């Protein structure tokens, strides 16, 4: 049975490193690169559809498509093919939800490696995914 890997990808250097890691470490796995268009959250946001909450949603999706195309090109340069997917929502919830719903074996995610006050102030998608995911998570730094 082929292993299925969900790769959280946002075009940042840590996500590029996570892609490289996944391609090298799991040569026979089916890899899906997931880009999450961040949607604002809060009380009023709960009354709107996720796409309606994102200012300039079309531009945000276009940017996400560019990131995913770059990920596909990186994989292709290594004689690999990956699937890509884009979803609008809160990144940590979407990543964990997709891992479960898509029946992935594990998640690979990059981390900026922030510590201390900067992590508290900025939050960490990787940390939240690690805490909430029912599937194994590999954090690449």
N, C-alpha and C positions, 0 to 999 in steps of 0.2 A: 504494500500500500504506500502510495506517495504521501509524504508529509506536506501539509498545507500551512504556509506561513503568512501571517498578516503583517505587513510592513507599514508602520505609520510614517508618512512622508510629507514634508512641508517645504522641501527645497533648501532647507538650511544645511550648513556643513555637518551638524550631527546626524541629520537624516540621510545625507549622502554617505556618511561613514556607516550608518546602519544598513543601507542598501548594499554597500560593498561587502560588509560582514555577512549579510544574508546570502549573497551570491556565492561567496567563497566557502562559507560554512555548510551550506545546504545545497550542494550541487544538483541534487535530484528532486528538490522540493518545488511545489507549485507556490509561487510567490505572488501575492496581490499587494500592490502599493496603494495605500489609501490616503487620499488628501481630504482633510476636513476643512470646509469653509467655515470659519468661526462665526457663529450667530450670537448676537448679544443675548444675555439672559436677564432674568429679573421678572418682577410681577407683570408688567405690561407685555413683555415678550411672550408670556404664556398664552395670550389671546390671539396670537398671530401664527401663521404658518412659518416654518423656519426660513424659507426663501424670502418671505416678506419682511423679516427682521434684519436682513443684511443690507446695509446701504450699498448701492452699486453692485447688486448681486451678480449681474452679468459680467461686470469687470472682475469681480472676485473669482467667479467660475472660470473665466478666461485665464486668469493668472494661475489658478489651480491646474488647469489643463496643460499650461506650459510646463509647470513643475513635473507633472506626471509624464509628459512627453520626454522631458530630460531623463527621468528615471528609466523609461523604456529604452532610450538611446544608450544609457549606461549599460543596461542589461544586454542589449543587442551587441554592443562592442565586446562583450564577453561571451558571445554566442549563446545567450540565454534569452528567453522570452518571459515577460511578466504580465500579469493582468493589472489593470488599473481601475480604480473606483474613486468617485468623488461624492461626498455627502455633506450637506449643510447641517450644522448643529454645534453642540458643545464638544470639543475634541475628545476629552477624556471619556465622556459617556458614549460617544459614537464609536470610538476605538474598541472599548470593552464590549459594547453591544454587537458590533460586527464580528468580533472574535467568537462570540457565543453563537450568534445567529448563522454565521457562515461556517460553523464547525471547523474552525482553524485549530491546528495543533499547538501553535504558539504565536506570540507577538514579538516582533523585533522593533525597537524604538530607540531613537537617538536621544541623548540628553546633553544639555549644555554644561552639566556638572556644577550648577550653581549651588552654593552652600550658605548656611547661616541666614543673615537678614535678607539678602537678595532673593533667596528661595522662598522665604516667608512672605515677602512683599509681592513677588511676581507669581508665586505658585509654581507648580511643576506638573505638567501633563504626564510625564513619565512616572513620577512618583505616584500620582493618583491611579494611573493604569496598573502599576505594580500592586497597589493595595487592593484594588477592586476586581482585578481580572481573575476568573476562575481557571484560566489557562496559563501555562508558564509564560513569563515575560523575560526577554533578553534585552538589557539596557546597554547600549553601546555609547561609550564616552570617548 
